Amino acid sequence: MEPARGPASLIKRAQVGSVLALVAAASMWFYVDQILVGFQVADAAERDRPRGNLSDLYPRWLGARELLLHQRNPYGDDITIEIQKGYYGRALDPARPNDPKDQQGFAYPVYVVFLLAPFIRFPFHSVQLVFYWTLIALTAISVWLWVSVLRWRLPALATASCIALALGSFAAVQGIKLQQLSLLVSALLAGAVACVAGGFLFCGGVLLAAATIKPQLAWPLVVWLLVWAWSDWQNRRRFFFGFGSAMALLLGGAEMILPGWWWLFARALGQYHRYTQNQSVLLVPWQYSGILIAAAVVACGFLLWKLRAVSADEQNFGLAISLVLALTVLVVPMYAPYNQVLLLPAILVLARDRTLFTSRSRGVRFLYLAAAFALAWQWIASLSLSSAYLLGWRAWAISDWKVPFFATFSLPVFVFALTLLAVQGAQRQPESARAWVN
């Protein structure tokens, strides 16, 4: 047990923690703006690599505009070329070896256009600015929602520190700078789970359906929540009706505005996987990664099946959700740091229940410390490089731009393993007997 501390000591610790969180977040934003972007601009100029608006929102916005205003197929090659002219500044040329391989096609379900429809008549620069600040707000709100779902009685200053660290993580900064829809999906998932935990099951189902604009990020949670709803159909069927009715509207509406879009989407998705040569965070050949992924899914399925009857107002419900999202980041067939915003609830669980890990075996303690270091490394590196840059060692800082990335492959693995242990441990003892840290 931790020694008792007085109110003044706790307040001082919270204040120091908030200052450190702000410094860490500021260093990450400075690193991305001045060092990472600086390297990318210089490298693009040296290699004659095109740079346009580089907004991941742009292909979806342009595809939605052309489909809804001019009835053009957003998956078509002609639209892809127009997207490239905005995203990269010119169409890609296969004869140029340094041109990017990512064609930036419209590789989303066509019903994403319904979310973007209100913005298609505005200039993209204005839409980009609004979306930028919307992602910042949604990411901050997501932290508060996850804290609520996890039933963590966290003081306001500590919650603010968590928000600062979340907004200052490389995953969030990259997603915000790129206007990546992964951050929107993450917020929709947080909102859906918060609604379910608060008893608003129908609304939770609707928000979860909206999150399927990125199916690979949403469907693991969809499957788990549908199993959860089925296990107590009498009391949870409203969730199924909310999700089912919203999906029916999205799919039906998509078929009305673009008949046969399923085949076009499947073709675009196949092309996307070929030209991006996606790699998961499991840095092993695909034949071995498939075995590891299958083992992770089976292990999660075994533990989650035992939690299918848990009530949404219990802490174990948030724990199960955290495990599903940690599994999602582990198995999704694409390495993209911005997808790691989905690790947020699992990381909050590991912070909340830290004494349960540090009091276990030496191996578990070592794994926990390794995960903590992997999480903190991004800020250690960004602060070091930013300090060097400000002190005049700009060339050195820019040449070592990769350093903050070093832990981005290991962090999801560590977090998943620890969350798996947390779920396993939670099933061994009643909730009232656990020493939750507040």
C-alpha positions as CSV (number, residue, x, y, z in Angstrom):
1,M,0.0,0.0,0.0
2,E,1.1,3.5,-0.7
3,P,1.8,5.7,2.3
4,A,-0.9,8.2,3.2
5,R,-0.4,11.7,1.9
6,G,-2.0,14.9,3.0
7,P,-4.2,17.1,0.8
8,A,-1.4,19.7,0.3
9,S,1.0,17.0,-0.8
10,L,-1.5,15.5,-3.3
11,I,-2.3,19.0,-4.7
12,K,1.4,19.8,-5.2
13,R,2.0,16.5,-6.9
14,A,-1.0,17.1,-9.2
15,Q,0.3,20.6,-10.0
16,V,3.8,19.3,-10.8
17,G,2.3,16.6,-12.9
18,S,0.2,19.1,-14.9
19,V,3.3,21.2,-15.6
20,L,5.3,18.2,-16.8
21,A,2.3,17.1,-19.0
22,L,2.2,20.6,-20.6
23,V,6.0,20.6,-21.2
24,A,5.8,17.1,-22.7
25,A,2.9,18.1,-25.0
26,A,4.6,21.3,-26.1
27,S,7.8,19.5,-26.9
28,M,5.9,17.0,-29.1
29,W,4.1,19.8,-31.1
30,F,7.4,21.7,-31.5
31,Y,9.2,18.5,-32.6
32,V,6.5,17.7,-35.2
33,D,6.3,21.3,-36.5
34,Q,9.9,22.3,-36.6
35,I,12.0,19.0,-36.8
36,L,9.8,16.3,-38.4
37,V,8.2,18.6,-40.9
38,G,11.5,20.4,-41.5
39,F,13.1,17.1,-42.4
40,Q,10.2,16.1,-44.7
41,V,10.3,19.5,-46.5
42,A,14.1,19.3,-47.1
43,D,13.9,15.6,-48.1
44,A,11.1,16.3,-50.6
45,A,13.0,19.2,-52.2
46,E,16.2,17.0,-52.5
47,R,14.3,14.1,-54.0
48,D,11.8,16.2,-56.1
49,R,9.0,14.6,-54.1
50,P,5.6,16.4,-54.4
51,R,4.0,18.1,-51.4
52,G,0.5,19.5,-51.6
53,N,-2.1,20.0,-48.8
54,L,-1.1,16.5,-47.4
55,S,-4.5,16.3,-45.7
56,D,-6.0,12.8,-45.3
57,L,-9.4,14.5,-45.2
58,Y,-9.0,15.8,-48.7
59,P,-9.5,12.5,-50.7
60,R,-12.7,11.9,-48.8
61,W,-13.9,15.5,-49.1
62,L,-13.2,15.6,-52.8
63,G,-14.8,12.2,-53.4
64,A,-17.9,13.2,-51.5
65,R,-18.2,16.5,-53.3
66,E,-17.9,14.9,-56.8
67,L,-20.3,12.2,-55.9
68,L,-23.0,14.3,-54.3
69,L,-22.7,17.4,-56.6
70,H,-21.7,15.8,-59.9
71,Q,-22.7,12.1,-59.6
72,R,-19.1,11.0,-60.3
73,N,-17.7,7.7,-59.1
74,P,-15.3,8.6,-56.2
75,Y,-13.5,5.3,-56.7
76,G,-12.7,6.1,-60.3
77,D,-9.2,6.6,-61.6
78,D,-10.1,10.1,-62.8
79,I,-11.0,11.2,-59.3
80,T,-7.9,9.6,-57.9
81,I,-5.8,11.8,-60.3
82,E,-7.7,14.9,-59.1
83,I,-7.1,13.9,-55.5
84,Q,-3.4,13.6,-56.2
85,K,-3.3,17.1,-57.6
86,G,-4.6,18.5,-54.4
87,Y,-3.0,16.1,-51.9
88,Y,0.5,16.0,-53.5
89,G,0.4,19.2,-55.6
90,R,0.5,17.2,-58.9
91,A,-0.5,13.8,-60.3
92,L,1.9,11.0,-59.4
93,D,4.3,9.9,-62.2
94,P,5.3,6.2,-62.2
95,A,8.4,7.1,-64.1
96,R,9.7,9.1,-61.2
97,P,11.2,6.7,-58.7
98,N,11.0,9.1,-55.8
99,D,7.3,9.7,-56.1
100,P,5.1,8.4,-53.3
101,K,3.6,4.9,-53.7
102,D,0.4,5.8,-51.9
103,Q,-2.1,6.7,-54.7
104,Q,-4.5,8.4,-52.2
105,G,-7.5,6.8,-53.7
106,F,-11.0,7.0,-52.1
107,A,-10.5,3.7,-50.1
108,Y,-13.5,4.2,-47.7
109,P,-17.1,2.9,-47.6
110,V,-19.1,5.3,-49.7
111,Y,-21.4,6.2,-46.8
112,V,-18.6,8.4,-45.4
113,V,-19.9,11.0,-47.7
114,F,-23.0,11.5,-45.5
115,L,-20.7,12.7,-42.7
116,L,-19.0,15.1,-45.1
117,A,-22.0,16.3,-47.0
118,P,-22.5,19.5,-45.0
119,F,-19.1,20.7,-45.9
120,I,-18.8,20.0,-49.7
121,R,-19.8,23.5,-50.8
122,F,-17.2,25.2,-48.7
123,P,-13.6,25.8,-49.8
124,F,-11.4,23.0,-48.6
125,H,-9.1,25.3,-46.7
126,S,-12.0,26.4,-44.5
127,V,-13.1,22.8,-44.1
128,Q,-9.6,21.8,-43.2
129,L,-9.3,24.5,-40.5
130,V,-12.7,23.5,-39.0
131,F,-11.8,19.8,-39.0
132,Y,-8.4,20.5,-37.4
133,W,-9.9,22.2,-34.4
134,T,-12.7,19.7,-34.3
135,L,-10.2,16.8,-33.9
136,I,-8.5,18.6,-31.1
137,A,-11.8,19.1,-29.3
138,L,-13.0,15.6,-29.9
139,T,-9.7,14.1,-28.7
140,A,-9.9,16.1,-25.5
141,I,-13.5,15.0,-24.9
142,S,-12.6,11.4,-25.6
143,V,-10.2,11.4,-22.6
144,W,-13.0,12.6,-20.3
145,L,-15.4,10.0,-21.8
146,W,-12.9,7.1,-21.3
147,V,-12.2,8.2,-17.7
148,S,-16.0,8.1,-17.1
149,V,-16.4,4.7,-18.8
150,L,-13.6,3.3,-16.6
151,R,-15.4,4.6,-13.5
152,W,-12.1,6.3,-12.4
153,R,-12.7,9.0,-9.8
154,L,-9.9,11.2,-11.2
155,P,-9.4,14.7,-9.9
156,A,-10.0,17.6,-12.3
157,L,-6.3,18.6,-12.5
158,A,-5.3,15.0,-13.1
159,T,-7.9,14.7,-15.9
160,A,-6.5,17.9,-17.4
161,S,-3.0,16.4,-17.4
162,C,-4.3,13.3,-19.1
163,I,-5.9,15.5,-21.8
164,A,-2.7,17.4,-22.3
165,L,-0.7,14.2,-22.6
166,A,-3.2,12.7,-25.0
167,L,-3.2,15.8,-27.2
168,G,0.6,15.9,-27.0
169,S,1.1,12.2,-27.9
170,F,2.7,11.6,-31.3
171,A,-0.4,9.6,-32.3
172,A,-2.7,12.5,-31.7
173,V,-0.4,15.2,-33.1
174,Q,0.2,13.2,-36.3
175,G,-3.6,12.5,-36.7
176,I,-4.5,16.2,-36.1
177,K,-1.8,17.5,-38.5
178,L,-2.9,15.1,-41.2
179,Q,-6.6,15.6,-40.4
180,Q,-6.9,11.8,-40.1
181,L,-10.4,10.3,-39.8
182,S,-8.9,7.7,-37.3
183,L,-9.2,10.4,-34.6
184,L,-12.9,11.0,-35.6
185,V,-13.5,7.3,-35.4
186,S,-11.8,7.1,-32.0
187,A,-14.1,9.8,-30.7
188,L,-17.1,8.1,-32.1
189,L,-16.1,4.9,-30.4
190,A,-15.6,6.7,-27.1
191,G,-19.0,8.3,-27.5
192,A,-20.7,5.0,-28.3
193,V,-19.2,3.2,-25.3
194,A,-19.9,6.2,-23.0
195,C,-23.6,6.1,-24.2
196,V,-23.8,2.4,-23.5
197,A,-22.2,2.8,-20.1
198,G,-24.6,5.6,-19.3
199,G,-27.7,3.5,-20.3
200,F,-28.3,5.2,-23.6
201,L,-28.1,2.0,-25.6
202,F,-29.9,3.0,-28.8
203,C,-27.7,6.2,-29.1
204,G,-24.6,4.1,-28.5
205,G,-25.5,1.7,-31.3
206,V,-26.0,4.7,-33.7
207,L,-22.7,6.2,-32.9
208,L,-21.0,2.8,-33.3
209,A,-22.5,2.4,-36.7
210,A,-21.1,5.9,-37.7
211,A,-17.7,4.7,-36.6
212,T,-17.7,2.0,-39.2
213,I,-16.5,4.5,-41.8
214,K,-13.1,2.9,-40.9
215,P,-14.3,-0.7,-40.7
216,Q,-10.9,-2.1,-39.6
217,L,-10.9,0.1,-36.5
218,A,-14.6,-0.3,-35.6
219,W,-15.6,-3.9,-36.3
220,P,-13.7,-5.7,-33.5
221,L,-15.6,-3.5,-31.0
222,V,-18.8,-4.0,-33.0
223,V,-18.5,-7.8,-32.7
224,W,-17.8,-7.6,-29.0
225,L,-20.7,-5.2,-28.2
226,L,-23.1,-7.3,-30.3
227,V,-22.1,-10.4,-28.3
228,W,-22.5,-8.4,-25.1
229,A,-26.0,-7.2,-26.2
230,W,-27.0,-10.7,-27.2
231,S,-26.0,-12.2,-23.8
232,D,-28.8,-10.2,-22.1
233,W,-31.2,-9.5,-25.0
234,Q,-34.1,-8.5,-22.9
235,N,-32.3,-5.5,-21.3
236,R,-29.7,-4.7,-24.1
237,R,-31.7,-5.2,-27.3
238,R,-32.0,-1.4,-27.8
239,F,-28.3,-1.3,-28.6
240,F,-28.8,-3.8,-31.4
241,F,-31.8,-1.9,-32.8
242,G,-29.8,1.4,-32.7
243,F,-26.8,-0.2,-34.5
244,G,-28.9,-2.2,-36.9
245,S,-31.2,0.7,-37.9
246,A,-28.3,3.1,-38.4
247,M,-26.3,0.6,-40.5
248,A,-29.4,-0.1,-42.6
249,L,-29.8,3.6,-43.3
250,L,-26.1,4.0,-44.1
251,L,-25.9,1.0,-46.4
252,G,-29.2,1.7,-48.0
253,G,-28.4,5.3,-48.6
254,A,-25.0,4.4,-50.0
255,E,-26.6,2.0,-52.5
256,M,-29.1,4.6,-53.6
257,I,-26.4,7.2,-54.4
258,L,-23.9,4.8,-55.9
259,P,-25.4,1.4,-56.9
260,G,-22.9,-1.5,-56.6
261,W,-20.5,0.5,-54.5
262,W,-19.6,-2.7,-52.6
263,W,-17.5,-4.0,-55.5
264,L,-15.9,-0.6,-56.2
265,F,-14.9,-0.3,-52.5
266,A,-13.5,-3.9,-52.5
267,R,-11.5,-3.1,-55.6
268,A,-10.2,0.2,-54.1
269,L,-9.3,-1.6,-50.9
270,G,-7.3,-4.2,-52.7
271,Q,-5.4,-1.6,-54.6
272,Y,-4.7,0.3,-51.4
273,H,-3.2,-2.7,-49.7
274,R,-1.0,-3.4,-52.8
275,Y,0.5,0.0,-53.2
276,T,0.9,0.7,-49.5
277,Q,2.3,-2.8,-48.7
278,N,0.7,-2.6,-45.2
279,Q,2.6,-3.8,-42.2
280,S,1.1,-4.4,-38.8
281,V,3.0,-3.5,-35.6
282,L,4.1,-7.2,-35.4
283,L,7.3,-6.9,-37.3
284,V,7.5,-10.5,-38.5
285,P,6.8,-12.1,-41.9
286,W,3.1,-12.3,-42.7
287,Q,2.9,-16.1,-42.2
288,Y,4.1,-15.8,-38.7
289,S,2.2,-12.6,-37.9
290,G,-1.0,-14.5,-38.8
291,I,-0.3,-17.1,-36.2
292,L,0.4,-14.5,-33.5
293,I,-2.7,-12.6,-34.4
294,A,-4.8,-15.7,-34.3
295,A,-3.4,-16.5,-30.9
296,A,-4.1,-13.0,-29.6
297,V,-7.7,-13.2,-30.9
298,V,-8.3,-16.6,-29.3
299,A,-6.9,-15.5,-26.0
300,C,-9.0,-12.3,-26.0
301,G,-12.1,-14.2,-27.1
302,F,-11.7,-16.7,-24.2
303,L,-11.4,-13.9,-21.6
304,L,-14.1,-11.7,-23.2
305,W,-16.6,-14.5,-23.4
306,K,-16.5,-14.7,-19.6
307,L,-17.3,-11.0,-19.4
308,R,-20.1,-11.0,-21.8
309,A,-22.7,-10.7,-19.0
310,V,-21.0,-7.9,-17.2
311,S,-23.1,-4.8,-16.6
312,A,-22.2,-1.6,-18.5
313,D,-22.0,0.3,-15.2
314,E,-19.2,-1.9,-13.8
315,Q,-15.5,-1.3,-14.1
316,N,-15.0,-4.7,-15.8
317,F,-17.1,-3.4,-18.8
318,G,-14.5,-0.6,-19.4
319,L,-11.7,-3.1,-18.9
320,A,-13.2,-5.4,-21.6
321,I,-13.6,-2.5,-24.0
322,S,-9.9,-1.5,-23.4
323,L,-8.8,-5.0,-24.3
324,V,-10.8,-5.0,-27.5
325,L,-9.3,-1.7,-28.6
326,A,-5.8,-2.8,-27.7
327,L,-6.3,-5.9,-29.8
328,T,-7.6,-3.8,-32.7
329,V,-4.3,-1.8,-32.7
330,L,-2.3,-5.0,-32.6
331,V,-4.0,-6.8,-35.4
332,V,-5.0,-4.0,-37.8
333,P,-3.1,-4.7,-41.0
334,M,-1.5,-1.2,-41.2
335,Y,1.2,0.4,-39.2
336,A,0.1,4.0,-38.6
337,P,1.0,5.8,-35.3
338,Y,-2.3,7.8,-35.4
339,N,-4.2,4.5,-35.0
340,Q,-2.7,4.2,-31.5
341,V,-5.1,6.8,-30.1
342,L,-7.3,3.6,-29.6
343,L,-4.8,2.6,-26.9
344,L,-6.0,5.5,-24.7
345,P,-8.5,3.5,-22.5
346,A,-6.0,0.7,-22.0
347,I,-3.3,3.1,-21.0
348,L,-5.7,4.8,-18.6
349,V,-6.4,1.3,-17.1
350,L,-2.7,0.6,-16.7
351,A,-2.2,4.0,-15.0
352,R,-5.3,3.5,-12.7
353,D,-4.3,0.0,-11.6
354,R,-0.6,0.5,-11.4
355,T,-0.3,-0.9,-7.9
356,L,-1.9,-4.2,-9.1
357,F,1.0,-4.6,-11.6
358,T,3.8,-3.4,-9.5
359,S,2.8,-5.8,-6.7
360,R,2.9,-8.9,-8.9
361,S,5.7,-11.1,-10.1
362,R,9.1,-9.7,-11.2
363,G,8.2,-10.5,-14.8
364,V,5.0,-8.5,-14.7
365,R,6.8,-5.6,-13.0
366,F,9.4,-5.6,-15.7
367,L,6.8,-5.7,-18.4
368,Y,4.9,-2.8,-16.8
369,L,8.1,-0.7,-16.5
370,A,8.9,-1.5,-20.2
371,A,5.5,-0.3,-21.2
372,A,5.8,2.8,-19.1
373,F,9.2,3.6,-20.7
374,A,7.8,2.8,-24.2
375,L,5.0,5.3,-23.6
376,A,7.3,8.0,-22.1
377,W,10.0,7.6,-24.8
378,Q,8.1,9.7,-27.3
379,W,8.2,12.7,-24.9
380,I,11.8,12.0,-23.7
381,A,12.9,12.0,-27.4
382,S,10.8,15.0,-28.5
383,L,12.0,17.0,-25.5
384,S,15.6,16.1,-26.1
385,L,15.5,16.9,-29.9
386,S,13.5,20.1,-29.3
387,S,16.0,21.3,-26.7
388,A,18.9,20.6,-29.0
389,Y,17.1,22.5,-31.8
390,L,16.5,25.5,-29.6
391,L,20.1,25.5,-28.4
392,G,21.4,25.8,-31.9
393,W,22.1,22.1,-32.8
394,R,19.5,22.2,-35.6
395,A,21.2,19.9,-38.0
396,W,21.8,17.3,-35.4
397,A,18.2,17.4,-34.2
398,I,16.8,17.1,-37.8
399,S,19.2,14.3,-38.7
400,D,17.9,12.3,-35.7
401,W,14.2,12.9,-36.5
402,K,13.4,9.1,-36.3
403,V,14.2,8.8,-32.6
404,P,10.7,9.5,-31.2
405,F,9.4,6.6,-33.4
406,F,11.6,3.9,-31.8
407,A,9.0,2.7,-29.3
408,T,5.9,3.0,-31.6
409,F,6.1,-0.7,-32.5
410,S,6.6,-2.0,-29.0
411,L,4.1,0.1,-27.2
412,P,0.9,-1.7,-28.6
413,V,2.4,-5.1,-27.8
414,F,3.2,-4.1,-24.2
415,V,-0.1,-2.5,-23.7
416,F,-2.0,-5.4,-25.1
417,A,-0.1,-7.9,-23.0
418,L,-0.7,-6.0,-19.8
419,T,-4.4,-5.3,-20.5
420,L,-4.8,-9.1,-21.1
421,L,-3.2,-9.7,-17.7
422,A,-5.5,-7.1,-16.2
423,V,-8.6,-8.8,-17.6
424,Q,-7.4,-12.2,-16.4
425,G,-6.7,-10.9,-12.9
426,A,-10.0,-9.1,-12.7
427,Q,-11.9,-12.4,-13.3
428,R,-10.1,-14.0,-10.3
429,Q,-11.6,-11.7,-7.7
430,P,-14.8,-9.8,-7.1
431,E,-14.8,-6.2,-8.0
432,S,-15.4,-5.1,-4.5
433,A,-12.1,-6.7,-3.4
434,R,-9.9,-4.9,-5.8
435,A,-7.6,-2.2,-4.7
436,W,-8.5,0.4,-7.4
437,V,-6.3,3.4,-7.4
438,N,-8.2,6.8,-7.3
